[in-house]
Amino acid sequence: MKSLTNTRILFFFIVIISLCVYLPYLNLQQKVDIKSESILFDINQGDSFGKILSNLKNENIISNTNWMYLYIRLFNKSNQFKAGEYLILKEDSHLDVIDQFISGKVHLHPFTIIEGWTLKDLSDAMLNSSFIIDDNKSQDHIKFTDKFHLDSTEITAEGLFLPETYFIAKGTTPEMLYDISHKMLMEELNNQWDNRAPNLPLKSPYEALILASIIEKETAVDDERPRISSVFIERLKINMRLQTDPTVIYGMGKDFNGNLTRKDLRTDTLYNTYTRYGLPPTPISLPGRSSIAAALNPSNEKNIYFVATGDKDGRHKFSQTKDEHDLAVREYLSKIKAN
């Protein structure tokens, strides 16, 4: 009789324990209560377990957190939640939310560095981002110049970050993004340098980067980049000034008002390739992969001139002689006047 009683007690004990485990688990299979397709939820550093559950309830994500509380306490998971910003989907269950918080799989935002941006454009975009947090170290990009062993006081970090779409977590700092994009730039540049065409008048990967930045500003047409590169390579070989407008504009800085004049072309700056021979001292933009490739693998042509065609496709007319170029310029001006 006593043995039977003990068996019954054990049975009920097992049932109770099973219910304590199963009921919370069953209830945690319910979907979250959000009405939209998704919602972002923040767990801040130092938030207590109770604070997190309270926020879930207050933000109408999970209306009843009691079962969640019981489950987390039962399995001792209250100290496993990781800080960050999480994307909760409409079809997520309560258990999915718990698993996400424990795994630390935070939401990643796309941030695109656009080809042809300047360093200032990049810095402004980061400062205006809602998920990149300014750490008051936004000038730390300057440290990247050290990797090229550049001595000139005029050297900046212009061009040292690769245009690309990066997926980053909320709370990323400018310094962190600079680190990531510079590493990718160096990998791309060194790879292209190792596979460059022979007999180029470029002494270093940095000079290739400078040329790539000019190509980037001269054309947005991918298949023209090697041809643009070829013109500049030929000019460098024969010690002919590059005479490229984007370098003049860059050198003018804030003085450029959108209209490039003949006086501007004659006014000497470090970047004026109408008044100076060779490449400017630094890149003038952030060149993309295709411009870097073009700088190091130009087309096999002998053109030393190009001018816009004036058509809407943004293409250029290439010439080997001054006479051919002058004719192309007249055709361009005629189209502009007609429009």
TORDONU-621087 format. One record per residue (C-alpha): residue number from 0; residue in three letters; x, y, z. Coordinates in steps of 0.001 Angstrom, whole numbers, plus 500000, padded with zeros to 6 digits. Example, Ala and Ser with C-alpha at 12.3 -4.5 7.8 and 13.67 -1.06 7.14 Angstrom:
+-----+--------+--------+--------+--------+
! num ! residu !   east !  north !     up !
+-----+--------+--------+--------+--------+
!   0 !    ALA ! 512300 ! 495500 ! 507800 !
!   1 !    SER ! 513670 ! 498940 ! 507140 !
+-----+--------+--------+--------+--------+
This chain:
+-----+--------+--------+--------+--------+
! num ! residu !   east !  north !     up !
+-----+--------+--------+--------+--------+
!   0 !    MET ! 500000 ! 500000 ! 500000 !
!   1 !    LYS ! 502812 ! 502342 ! 500938 !
!   2 !    SER ! 504593 ! 501441 ! 497702 !
!   3 !    LEU ! 501460 ! 502286 ! 495696 !
!   4 !    THR ! 501176 ! 505640 ! 497431 !
!   5 !    ASN ! 504814 ! 506446 ! 496627 !
!   6 !    THR ! 504235 ! 505503 ! 493021 !
!   7 !    ARG ! 501245 ! 507832 ! 492814 !
!   8 !    ILE ! 503225 ! 510661 ! 494388 !
!   9 !    LEU ! 506038 ! 510106 ! 491914 !
!  10 !    PHE ! 503555 ! 510008 ! 489048 !
!  11 !    PHE ! 501914 ! 513271 ! 490051 !
!  12 !    PHE ! 505317 ! 514815 ! 490603 !
!  13 !    ILE ! 506358 ! 513842 ! 487075 !
!  14 !    VAL ! 503072 ! 515192 ! 485684 !
!  15 !    ILE ! 503521 ! 518510 ! 487471 !
!  16 !    ILE ! 507128 ! 518853 ! 486311 !
!  17 !    SER ! 506092 ! 517966 ! 482757 !
!  18 !    LEU ! 503338 ! 520557 ! 482810 !
!  19 !    CYS ! 505743 ! 523168 ! 484172 !
!  20 !    VAL ! 507970 ! 522522 ! 481189 !
!  21 !    TYR ! 505378 ! 521784 ! 478506 !
!  22 !    LEU ! 502851 ! 524539 ! 479176 !
!  23 !    PRO ! 505369 ! 527394 ! 478934 !
!  24 !    TYR ! 506882 ! 525786 ! 475841 !
!  25 !    LEU ! 503434 ! 525356 ! 474273 !
!  26 !    ASN ! 502479 ! 528951 ! 474974 !
!  27 !    LEU ! 505796 ! 530180 ! 473618 !
!  28 !    GLN ! 504799 ! 528792 ! 470217 !
!  29 !    GLN ! 502296 ! 531652 ! 469918 !
!  30 !    LYS ! 503074 ! 534348 ! 467379 !
!  31 !    VAL ! 504068 ! 537813 ! 468517 !
!  32 !    ASP ! 501368 ! 540480 ! 468663 !
!  33 !    ILE ! 502746 ! 543030 ! 466194 !
!  34 !    LYS ! 500409 ! 544215 ! 463446 !
!  35 !    SER ! 503080 ! 545322 ! 460959 !
!  36 !    GLU ! 505305 ! 542922 ! 459031 !
!  37 !    SER ! 508234 ! 543588 ! 461353 !
!  38 !    ILE ! 509461 ! 545814 ! 464163 !
!  39 !    LEU ! 512866 ! 546772 ! 465544 !
!  40 !    PHE ! 513470 ! 546173 ! 469237 !
!  41 !    ASP ! 516430 ! 547407 ! 471287 !
!  42 !    ILE ! 518140 ! 545710 ! 474196 !
!  43 !    ASN ! 520473 ! 548256 ! 475715 !
!  44 !    GLN ! 523682 ! 547371 ! 477478 !
!  45 !    GLY ! 522856 ! 546736 ! 481131 !
!  46 !    ASP ! 519103 ! 546189 ! 480639 !
!  47 !    SER ! 517763 ! 543768 ! 483228 !
!  48 !    PHE ! 515701 ! 540724 ! 482320 !
!  49 !    GLY ! 512621 ! 542388 ! 483816 !
!  50 !    LYS ! 513249 ! 545589 ! 481853 !
!  51 !    ILE ! 513431 ! 543644 ! 478591 !
!  52 !    LEU ! 510135 ! 541840 ! 479251 !
!  53 !    SER ! 508504 ! 545106 ! 480275 !
!  54 !    ASN ! 509646 ! 546754 ! 477047 !
!  55 !    LEU ! 508306 ! 543862 ! 474976 !
!  56 !    LYS ! 504931 ! 544365 ! 476603 !
!  57 !    ASN ! 504941 ! 548171 ! 476431 !
!  58 !    GLU ! 505853 ! 548119 ! 472746 !
!  59 !    ASN ! 502938 ! 545731 ! 472044 !
!  60 !    ILE ! 505206 ! 542968 ! 470822 !
!  61 !    ILE ! 504182 ! 540364 ! 473405 !
!  62 !    SER ! 501091 ! 541257 ! 475408 !
!  63 !    ASN ! 501473 ! 538489 ! 478011 !
!  64 !    THR ! 505061 ! 537837 ! 479083 !
!  65 !    ASN ! 504228 ! 535565 ! 482031 !
!  66 !    TRP ! 504947 ! 532320 ! 480203 !
!  67 !    MET ! 508135 ! 533782 ! 478793 !
!  68 !    TYR ! 509174 ! 534766 ! 482309 !
!  69 !    LEU ! 508478 ! 531259 ! 483640 !
!  70 !    TYR ! 510325 ! 529535 ! 480791 !
!  71 !    ILE ! 513393 ! 531764 ! 481062 !
!  72 !    ARG ! 513575 ! 531377 ! 484841 !
!  73 !    LEU ! 513034 ! 527626 ! 484638 !
!  74 !    PHE ! 515923 ! 527153 ! 482202 !
!  75 !    ASN ! 518138 ! 529845 ! 483745 !
!  76 !    LYS ! 518395 ! 531939 ! 480575 !
!  77 !    SER ! 517873 ! 535379 ! 482113 !
!  78 !    ASN ! 521562 ! 536304 ! 481913 !
!  79 !    GLN ! 522045 ! 535073 ! 478350 !
!  80 !    PHE ! 520338 ! 537928 ! 476485 !
!  81 !    LYS ! 522732 ! 540058 ! 474437 !
!  82 !    ALA ! 522491 ! 543794 ! 473857 !
!  83 !    GLY ! 521664 ! 545000 ! 470366 !
!  84 !    GLU ! 518931 ! 545899 ! 467923 !
!  85 !    TYR ! 516743 ! 543006 ! 466805 !
!  86 !    LEU ! 514331 ! 542632 ! 463907 !
!  87 !    ILE ! 511189 ! 540836 ! 465073 !
!  88 !    LEU ! 508978 ! 539508 ! 462288 !
!  89 !    LYS ! 505215 ! 539152 ! 462341 !
!  90 !    GLU ! 505503 ! 535371 ! 461954 !
!  91 !    ASP ! 507994 ! 534964 ! 464814 !
!  92 !    SER ! 506933 ! 532992 ! 467875 !
!  93 !    HIS ! 507744 ! 534005 ! 471433 !
!  94 !    LEU ! 510383 ! 531262 ! 471436 !
!  95 !    ASP ! 511911 ! 532670 ! 468241 !
!  96 !    VAL ! 512300 ! 536007 ! 470006 !
!  97 !    ILE ! 514024 ! 534376 ! 472993 !
!  98 !    ASP ! 516371 ! 532416 ! 470726 !
!  99 !    GLN ! 517237 ! 535572 ! 468813 !
! 100 !    PHE ! 518061 ! 537507 ! 471978 !
! 101 !    ILE ! 520279 ! 534674 ! 473222 !
! 102 !    SER ! 522078 ! 534152 ! 469896 !
! 103 !    GLY ! 522853 ! 537862 ! 469573 !
! 104 !    LYS ! 521816 ! 537810 ! 465916 !
! 105 !    VAL ! 521239 ! 541542 ! 465679 !
! 106 !    HIS ! 519679 ! 543349 ! 462743 !
! 107 !    LEU ! 522134 ! 544601 ! 460112 !
! 108 !    HIS ! 521468 ! 547835 ! 458239 !
! 109 !    PRO ! 522735 ! 548397 ! 454687 !
! 110 !    PHE ! 525092 ! 551352 ! 454323 !
! 111 !    THR ! 526306 ! 552160 ! 450821 !
! 112 !    ILE ! 529486 ! 554049 ! 450038 !
! 113 !    ILE ! 528911 ! 555369 ! 446528 !
! 114 !    GLU ! 531592 ! 555368 ! 443823 !
! 115 !    GLY ! 532941 ! 558865 ! 443315 !
! 116 !    TRP ! 532088 ! 560136 ! 446768 !
! 117 !    THR ! 534736 ! 562214 ! 448481 !
! 118 !    LEU ! 535911 ! 561561 ! 452007 !
! 119 !    LYS ! 533723 ! 564457 ! 453144 !
! 120 !    ASP ! 530685 ! 562882 ! 451464 !
! 121 !    LEU ! 531377 ! 559655 ! 453351 !
! 122 !    SER ! 531889 ! 561439 ! 456659 !
! 123 !    ASP ! 528650 ! 563424 ! 456207 !
! 124 !    ALA ! 526685 ! 560276 ! 455328 !
! 125 !    MET ! 527896 ! 558534 ! 458470 !
! 126 !    LEU ! 527068 ! 561515 ! 460660 !
! 127 !    ASN ! 523557 ! 561630 ! 459163 !
! 128 !    SER ! 522972 ! 557908 ! 459668 !
! 129 !    SER ! 520552 ! 556849 ! 462380 !
! 130 !    PHE ! 522465 ! 553650 ! 463146 !
! 131 !    ILE ! 526097 ! 554817 ! 462983 !
! 132 !    ILE ! 527031 ! 556351 ! 466314 !
! 133 !    ASP ! 529528 ! 559217 ! 466284 !
! 134 !    ASP ! 532292 ! 558396 ! 468751 !
! 135 !    ASN ! 534023 ! 561777 ! 468378 !
! 136 !    LYS ! 536821 ! 559980 ! 466552 !
! 137 !    SER ! 535626 ! 560618 ! 462999 !
! 138 !    GLN ! 539061 ! 561970 ! 462051 !
! 139 !    ASP ! 540630 ! 558581 ! 462783 !
! 140 !    HIS ! 540584 ! 557906 ! 459048 !
! 141 !    ILE ! 543873 ! 559825 ! 458946 !
! 142 !    LYS ! 545734 ! 556869 ! 460480 !
! 143 !    PHE ! 545195 ! 554879 ! 457282 !
! 144 !    THR ! 547676 ! 557050 ! 455363 !
! 145 !    ASP ! 550431 ! 555368 ! 457382 !
! 146 !    LYS ! 549957 ! 552142 ! 455454 !
! 147 !    PHE ! 551264 ! 553832 ! 452293 !
! 148 !    HIS ! 554272 ! 555356 ! 454114 !
! 149 !    LEU ! 553402 ! 558793 ! 452773 !
! 150 !    ASP ! 555456 ! 561681 ! 454126 !
! 151 !    SER ! 553869 ! 564750 ! 452544 !
! 152 !    THR ! 551896 ! 567013 ! 454868 !
! 153 !    GLU ! 549351 ! 567360 ! 452064 !
! 154 !    ILE ! 548416 ! 563664 ! 452170 !
! 155 !    THR ! 544872 ! 562873 ! 453282 !
! 156 !    ALA ! 542858 ! 559683 ! 453579 !
! 157 !    GLU ! 540930 ! 560564 ! 450412 !
! 158 !    GLY ! 540333 ! 557470 ! 448309 !
! 159 !    LEU ! 541349 ! 554966 ! 450978 !
! 160 !    PHE ! 537901 ! 553385 ! 451489 !
! 161 !    LEU ! 536151 ! 551028 ! 449087 !
! 162 !    PRO ! 532718 ! 551957 ! 447708 !
! 163 !    GLU ! 530474 ! 549033 ! 448547 !
! 164 !    THR ! 527276 ! 548200 ! 450428 !
! 165 !    TYR ! 528163 ! 547235 ! 453980 !
! 166 !    PHE ! 525767 ! 545556 ! 456414 !
! 167 !    ILE ! 526367 ! 546938 ! 459880 !
! 168 !    ALA ! 524734 ! 546806 ! 463287 !
! 169 !    LYS ! 523244 ! 549775 ! 465089 !
! 170 !    GLY ! 525951 ! 551282 ! 467246 !
! 171 !    THR ! 528706 ! 550891 ! 464662 !
! 172 !    THR ! 531120 ! 553825 ! 464920 !
! 173 !    PRO ! 532729 ! 555707 ! 462014 !
! 174 !    GLU ! 536078 ! 554262 ! 463047 !
! 175 !    MET ! 534712 ! 550714 ! 462765 !
! 176 !    LEU ! 533343 ! 551358 ! 459274 !
! 177 !    TYR ! 536580 ! 553038 ! 458205 !
! 178 !    ASP ! 538442 ! 549918 ! 459352 !
! 179 !    ILE ! 536193 ! 547562 ! 457395 !
! 180 !    SER ! 536091 ! 549570 ! 454163 !
! 181 !    HIS ! 539826 ! 550342 ! 454220 !
! 182 !    LYS ! 540668 ! 546662 ! 454624 !
! 183 !    MET ! 538483 ! 545831 ! 451623 !
! 184 !    LEU ! 540072 ! 548655 ! 449613 !
! 185 !    MET ! 543574 ! 547350 ! 450334 !
! 186 !    GLU ! 542607 ! 543798 ! 449356 !
! 187 !    GLU ! 541112 ! 545007 ! 446071 !
! 188 !    LEU ! 543961 ! 547392 ! 445271 !
! 189 !    ASN ! 546734 ! 544895 ! 446045 !
! 190 !    ASN ! 545013 ! 542173 ! 444042 !
! 191 !    GLN ! 544620 ! 544464 ! 441030 !
! 192 !    TRP ! 548200 ! 545702 ! 441406 !
! 193 !    ASP ! 549508 ! 542122 ! 441329 !
! 194 !    ASN ! 547597 ! 541562 ! 438074 !
! 195 !    ARG ! 548408 ! 544885 ! 436387 !
! 196 !    ALA ! 549364 ! 545317 ! 432757 !
! 197 !    PRO ! 553105 ! 545559 ! 432029 !
! 198 !    ASN ! 555021 ! 548804 ! 431466 !
! 199 !    LEU ! 552622 ! 551157 ! 433203 !
! 200 !    PRO ! 554012 ! 554570 ! 434247 !
! 201 !    LEU ! 552681 ! 554014 ! 437764 !
! 202 !    LYS ! 555238 ! 553581 ! 440534 !
! 203 !    SER ! 553015 ! 552265 ! 443324 !
! 204 !    PRO ! 549528 ! 551037 ! 444234 !
! 205 !    TYR ! 548874 ! 554514 ! 445634 !
! 206 !    GLU ! 549537 ! 556130 ! 442245 !
! 207 !    ALA ! 547153 ! 553590 ! 440718 !
! 208 !    LEU ! 544555 ! 554633 ! 443281 !
! 209 !    ILE ! 545024 ! 558300 ! 442357 !
! 210 !    LEU ! 544507 ! 557520 ! 438674 !
! 211 !    ALA ! 541474 ! 555345 ! 439482 !
! 212 !    SER ! 539891 ! 558228 ! 441391 !
! 213 !    ILE ! 540231 ! 560483 ! 438336 !
! 214 !    ILE ! 538726 ! 557830 ! 436062 !
! 215 !    GLU ! 535848 ! 557479 ! 438534 !
! 216 !    LYS ! 535018 ! 561179 ! 438240 !
! 217 !    GLU ! 535434 ! 561302 ! 434456 !
! 218 !    THR ! 532888 ! 558666 ! 433475 !
! 219 !    ALA ! 530016 ! 556613 ! 434836 !
! 220 !    VAL ! 530064 ! 554311 ! 431791 !
! 221 !    ASP ! 531781 ! 551079 ! 432793 !
! 222 !    ASP ! 533048 ! 550038 ! 429369 !
! 223 !    GLU ! 534630 ! 553469 ! 428866 !
! 224 !    ARG ! 536786 ! 553327 ! 431976 !
! 225 !    PRO ! 539672 ! 551365 ! 430357 !
! 226 !    ARG ! 539629 ! 553831 ! 427430 !
! 227 !    ILE ! 539717 ! 556852 ! 429741 !
! 228 !    SER ! 542557 ! 555156 ! 431602 !
! 229 !    SER ! 544410 ! 554601 ! 428346 !
! 230 !    VAL ! 544350 ! 558334 ! 427559 !
! 231 !    PHE ! 545861 ! 559263 ! 430914 !
! 232 !    ILE ! 548429 ! 556445 ! 430740 !
! 233 !    GLU ! 549564 ! 557657 ! 427299 !
! 234 !    ARG ! 549838 ! 561226 ! 428568 !
! 235 !    LEU ! 551899 ! 560128 ! 431551 !
! 236 !    LYS ! 554210 ! 558168 ! 429249 !
! 237 !    ILE ! 554933 ! 561187 ! 427040 !
! 238 !    ASN ! 555026 ! 563644 ! 429959 !
! 239 !    MET ! 551905 ! 565462 ! 428781 !
! 240 !    ARG ! 549731 ! 567213 ! 431349 !
! 241 !    LEU ! 546565 ! 565267 ! 432185 !
! 242 !    GLN ! 544315 ! 568352 ! 431880 !
! 243 !    THR ! 541349 ! 566750 ! 433615 !
! 244 !    ASP ! 538614 ! 569018 ! 434982 !
! 245 !    PRO ! 537689 ! 566937 ! 438070 !
! 246 !    THR ! 541155 ! 567500 ! 439558 !
! 247 !    VAL ! 540770 ! 571265 ! 439166 !
! 248 !    ILE ! 537352 ! 571171 ! 440820 !
! 249 !    TYR ! 538710 ! 569094 ! 443702 !
! 250 !    GLY ! 541577 ! 571514 ! 444210 !
! 251 !    MET ! 539182 ! 574460 ! 444345 !
! 252 !    GLY ! 537296 ! 572943 ! 447265 !
! 253 !    LYS ! 534539 ! 575209 ! 448550 !
! 254 !    ASP ! 535441 ! 577892 ! 445991 !
! 255 !    PHE ! 533889 ! 575840 ! 443195 !
! 256 !    ASN ! 530385 ! 577174 ! 442486 !
! 257 !    GLY ! 529325 ! 574633 ! 439886 !
! 258 !    ASN ! 530714 ! 576532 ! 436901 !
! 259 !    LEU ! 534302 ! 575818 ! 435844 !
! 260 !    THR ! 535862 ! 578831 ! 434092 !
! 261 !    ARG ! 539030 ! 579358 ! 432055 !
! 262 !    LYS ! 540382 ! 581379 ! 434951 !
! 263 !    ASP ! 539889 ! 578350 ! 437194 !
! 264 !    LEU ! 541871 ! 576211 ! 434748 !
! 265 !    ARG ! 544751 ! 578708 ! 434865 !
! 266 !    THR ! 544739 ! 579121 ! 438660 !
! 267 !    ASP ! 547400 ! 576842 ! 440092 !
! 268 !    THR ! 546635 ! 574480 ! 442977 !
! 269 !    LEU ! 548227 ! 571216 ! 444052 !
! 270 !    TYR ! 545495 ! 569429 ! 442101 !
! 271 !    ASN ! 545378 ! 571511 ! 438909 !
! 272 !    THR ! 546478 ! 569121 ! 436159 !
! 273 !    TYR ! 546262 ! 571958 ! 433618 !
! 274 !    THR ! 549115 ! 573796 ! 435336 !
! 275 !    ARG ! 551026 ! 570798 ! 436708 !
! 276 !    TYR ! 552484 ! 567654 ! 435222 !
! 277 !    GLY ! 551860 ! 564145 ! 436454 !
! 278 !    LEU ! 549299 ! 562899 ! 438926 !
! 279 !    PRO ! 547861 ! 565036 ! 441730 !
! 280 !    PRO ! 549239 ! 564318 ! 445220 !
! 281 !    THR ! 546240 ! 562276 ! 446423 !
! 282 !    PRO ! 543113 ! 560617 ! 445058 !
! 283 !    ILE ! 540244 ! 563030 ! 444400 !
! 284 !    SER ! 537427 ! 560590 ! 445176 !
! 285 !    LEU ! 536640 ! 557087 ! 446396 !
! 286 !    PRO ! 537088 ! 554918 ! 443280 !
! 287 !    GLY ! 535150 ! 551712 ! 442805 !
! 288 !    ARG ! 536423 ! 548307 ! 441755 !
! 289 !    SER ! 535947 ! 548892 ! 438015 !
! 290 !    SER ! 537905 ! 552155 ! 438070 !
! 291 !    ILE ! 540771 ! 550524 ! 439976 !
! 292 !    ALA ! 540789 ! 547694 ! 437437 !
! 293 !    ALA ! 540775 ! 550196 ! 434560 !
! 294 !    ALA ! 543680 ! 552177 ! 436007 !
! 295 !    LEU ! 545836 ! 549053 ! 436067 !
! 296 !    ASN ! 544547 ! 547468 ! 432863 !
! 297 !    PRO ! 543913 ! 550249 ! 430328 !
! 298 !    SER ! 542715 ! 549515 ! 426826 !
! 299 !    ASN ! 545401 ! 549067 ! 424175 !
! 300 !    GLU ! 544902 ! 552378 ! 422345 !
! 301 !    LYS ! 546982 ! 555455 ! 421556 !
! 302 !    ASN ! 544339 ! 558120 ! 422138 !
! 303 !    ILE ! 545469 ! 561179 ! 424085 !
! 304 !    TYR ! 542236 ! 563194 ! 423939 !
! 305 !    PHE ! 538581 ! 562679 ! 424808 !
! 306 !    VAL ! 535534 ! 564892 ! 425111 !
! 307 !    ALA ! 531864 ! 564267 ! 425925 !
! 308 !    THR ! 529681 ! 563497 ! 422923 !
! 309 !    GLY ! 526833 ! 565577 ! 424305 !
! 310 !    ASP ! 524453 ! 562623 ! 424107 !
! 311 !    LYS ! 522327 ! 561502 ! 427041 !
! 312 !    ASP ! 524246 ! 558253 ! 427441 !
! 313 !    GLY ! 527209 ! 560100 ! 428959 !
! 314 !    ARG ! 529728 ! 558721 ! 426481 !
! 315 !    HIS ! 532872 ! 560337 ! 425092 !
! 316 !    LYS ! 534622 ! 560764 ! 421752 !
! 317 !    PHE ! 538271 ! 559670 ! 421748 !
! 318 !    SER ! 540979 ! 561067 ! 419478 !
! 319 !    GLN ! 544662 ! 560553 ! 418734 !
! 320 !    THR ! 545389 ! 563980 ! 417244 !
! 321 !    LYS ! 544640 ! 567571 ! 418215 !
! 322 !    ASP ! 542793 ! 568156 ! 414940 !
! 323 !    GLU ! 540490 ! 565190 ! 415571 !
! 324 !    HIS ! 539895 ! 566397 ! 419103 !
! 325 !    ASP ! 539113 ! 569967 ! 418024 !
! 326 !    LEU ! 536511 ! 568613 ! 415611 !
! 327 !    ALA ! 534958 ! 566484 ! 418365 !
! 328 !    VAL ! 534839 ! 569541 ! 420646 !
! 329 !    ARG ! 533046 ! 571580 ! 417954 !
! 330 !    GLU ! 530524 ! 568772 ! 417486 !
! 331 !    TYR ! 529964 ! 568661 ! 421236 !
! 332 !    LEU ! 529438 ! 572433 ! 421481 !
! 333 !    SER ! 527053 ! 572307 ! 418529 !
! 334 !    LYS ! 524913 ! 569668 ! 420257 !
! 335 !    ILE ! 524897 ! 571611 ! 423506 !
! 336 !    LYS ! 523857 ! 574779 ! 421702 !
! 337 !    ALA ! 521093 ! 572949 ! 419814 !
! 338 !    ASN ! 519679 ! 571613 ! 423058 !
+-----+--------+--------+--------+--------+
